[in-house]
């Protein structure tokens, strides 16, 4: 199955930013969970009778940035679980560590350049399918 060039580039962009998204998601979660209803003078708001825990849970679920990052991360995680150990090792080297030298990655992982390119395309294809950018193969 061929994948449109712009979809391939978009999915690769998301794959290269996987670790960054994980960090941002955790920082955003911590920011929301650590927020309080105190005013800048340290005094609580007087006439507000609401559950701060519920507000935090709602904020976590409603934040558009968190939702978008979570969808991308979930799609990548699900796809990697479906793929082989060789695919996961390639993902770690190329997208996790940002290594671009095909030949050194191939030598380290013990695969040919053709296998490298096939695995990389299969990773992108699987993630694109999970993200709904292309129709999944049956």
N, C-alpha and C positions, 0 to 999 in steps of 0.2 A: 504494500500500500504506500502510495506517495503522499507526502504531507506538503501543503502549500508553504512556500519559502517564508512568508511573513509569520505564519503560525509556528514554524520551526524556530525562527529567531526569537519570537516572544517566549516560547517555552524554554529555550536555552537561557534566555535572560533570567527567567524565574529560577531555573536550576542553579545558575551561577550565584544567585542571591539567597539561596536556601539558608545558609548559616546566618547571614545577616538578618533575614526575616525571623529566624528563631530567637535571636537576641532581642530584636525590636519587640517581638510579641511578648517576651518575658518582661522586658522593661515597661511596656505599656500596661501589662497585667499588674505589675508591682505598683506602678504609679496610681492606678485606679484603686487597688486594694489598700494602699497606704493613705489615700486621700481621706480627709476628715471633714466634718461639718463645722469646724471651728472657724471663727473669724480671725482676721489678722491680729487682733488684740488678745487672742487666746481664749475668748469667752464663747461658749456655745450659742447658737441662735435661739432666741427666746420663744418665738411663737410657732416654731416648726416641730410638728409631732410626726416624724416619719422614721422608718426603719433604715438606718444607714447601711446595714448589710444588704438589704434588698436593693437599695439604690446602687450599690457597688456591683451586685450581680447583674442588674439591668444594664449598667454602663458597660460591663464586660461583653454582654450579648448584643448591645446596640452599636457599639463603636464600629464604624465602617472600616477603619484601617485594620482593626483586630480581625474582623470577619473576613476581609479579603486575604490577609496574611494566613489566617487559619485554613481557608479553603485551598490556597496554594500549597501550604505545607502538608495538609491532609492528602491532597492528590499525589504529591511526590512520595509521601510515606507509603501510601497504598500501592502505588506503582512499583516501588522498590521491593516491597514484600512479595509481589507477584513474579519478579524477575530473579535470575540466578545470582549466585555468589559472585560470579565474574562481572556481572552488570553492576552489582553493588560496589565491588572493588574499583571498577572504572569510575563510577559516580563519585566515590570518595576522592580519588586522585584528581579527576578532571574538574568536577564542580565543587567539591569540598575544599581541595587545596589550591584550585585554580591553575593547575599545571597545563600548559599548552603544548609542550614538546611531545609530540606523538611518539617519537621513537624511544625516548627514555621511559615513557609510561608503558609502552608495549614491552620493552625489555624487562622492566620491573614486574609487570603482571604476567609475563610469559605468554603473550598473545601476538598474533600477526597484526600488521596494519589493517588488513581487511577485517579481521575480527573486531579490532578496536572501533573502526567506523561502523560496522554492523551493530555492535553493542550500543554504541552512542546513539545511533538512529533509533534503535529499539527502546532505549530509555526515553528519548524525546517523544516517540510515538505513544508509549504507554502513558506518560504524564499528560500529553495532549488529550488522549482519550478520557482519562480520569477527570480532567478539567472541563470536559465537554467542548473542547475546541474542534475536535473531529469526532466522527462516529466511531465508537469502539468496535473492534473486531470481535466476532463471536467466538 
